[in-house]
Amino acid sequence: MEALFVPATKSTPEINFNPKTERYCITGRSIPADAADFYHSLEKWVEQFVLVQRADSITIDIKLDHLNTGSVRSLLSILAKIIRLRDQEVNLMINWHHDVEDEDMVDKGEEMSLILEHPFRFIPFRDDE
Amino acid sequence: MLSDADVKELLTDTGSDWFYLGDVSEDLISSFVAMIETRHDFQMLSRPCRRRLLSAVVECLQNIRNNTPPITSPSPGSVVYMKRQNTNEYGLRCGNVMFTKDVDVLKGKLDNINIAGVDQLKNMYVDQMERSLLNGSRTNAGLGLMEIARAVNGPISYRFLPLKGEYSFFCLELVITLN
């Protein structure tokens, strides 16, 4: 399956989902006014990916410094589709990278984990990393 | 739109950091965010405080953008006003034209948010987000307002100003305290 790469903008994150390198990353800032529109291409990509992928283990890395309400909802929708891979006994890891000082972003990750009923791994980073 | 007295008060406030009257577009939101980020006082805030302030501003502006009805008269223009009130306090006022028939529903949402404690607000947010995920809704259904309340860390002050005909002006008046 072809990789999906979307470069970052001032209000949207970089998306790099590449089955060949086994990197599945969302990085940057996610505050688009129409998050559903922005994440549409990733959602469609994921719908295909879960049908064809054969890996035993997948790790998703999410490293965002800001995300708005619409982005949370869109990410939840996308992650909910990826999580279906658990039915195929795929070991699915979701890494939630957060500013070491930002407890609100930890809360945000914990809430998403709660809604998805899937554990997140919380990885703190410093601003200069 | 705001009353003449309100607009005069805002325009003549020499302490205002910025004031905007007009349509709120995605480009405008990006420009506001970029403008805030270049401010010296903003850069002196801790990273979590910067994120919280920007979160409140973005949610407020996107709330305007997403909830202003497609009307041509009166002008659907919105107002946005921000002022640093002291070292760790920012005032933000913003608002938009809306249909008067929708005022009670919005007022009910705001009142529910305002009486909720921190934990209750978190539970409301999670429950609403779960419902949104289950029904595939693309609308915020109050989630943005909850996010604003969490960023403000307190009740959301609001006003509804009657306009001519079937319209009202919805105005949010926030004080964002950053500790």
Chai-1 contact restraints between the chains, C-beta under 6 A:
chainA,res_idxA,chainB,res_idxB,connection_type,confidence,min_distance_angstrom,max_distance_angstrom,comment,restraint_id
A,K10,B,S30,contact,1.0,0.0,6.0,A-B,restraint_1
A,S11,B,S30,contact,1.0,0.0,6.0,A-B,restraint_2
A,I31,B,V58,contact,1.0,0.0,6.0,A-B,restraint_3
A,A33,B,E26,contact,1.0,0.0,6.0,A-B,restraint_4
A,A33,B,Q62,contact,1.0,0.0,6.0,A-B,restraint_5
A,A33,B,R65,contact,1.0,0.0,6.0,A-B,restraint_6
A,A36,B,R138,contact,1.0,0.0,6.0,A-B,restraint_7
A,H66,B,R51,contact,1.0,0.0,6.0,A-B,restraint_8
A,H66,B,L54,contact,1.0,0.0,6.0,A-B,restraint_9
A,N68,B,V58,contact,1.0,0.0,6.0,A-B,restraint_10
A,T69,B,N140,contact,1.0,0.0,6.0,A-B,restraint_11
A,T69,B,L143,contact,1.0,0.0,6.0,A-B,restraint_12
A,T69,B,G144,contact,1.0,0.0,6.0,A-B,restraint_13
A,T69,B,E147,contact,1.0,0.0,6.0,A-B,restraint_14
A,R73,B,S132,contact,1.0,0.0,6.0,A-B,restraint_15
A,L76,B,L133,contact,1.0,0.0,6.0,A-B,restraint_16
A,D99,B,R47,contact,1.0,0.0,6.0,A-B,restraint_17
A,E101,B,R47,contact,1.0,0.0,6.0,A-B,restraint_18
A,E101,B,P48,contact,1.0,0.0,6.0,A-B,restraint_19
A,D102,B,P48,contact,1.0,0.0,6.0,A-B,restraint_20
A,E111,B,V126,contact,1.0,0.0,6.0,A-B,restraint_21
A,I115,B,M129,contact,1.0,0.0,6.0,A-B,restraint_22
A,I115,B,E130,contact,1.0,0.0,6.0,A-B,restraint_23
A,D127,B,R47,contact,1.0,0.0,6.0,A-B,restraint_24
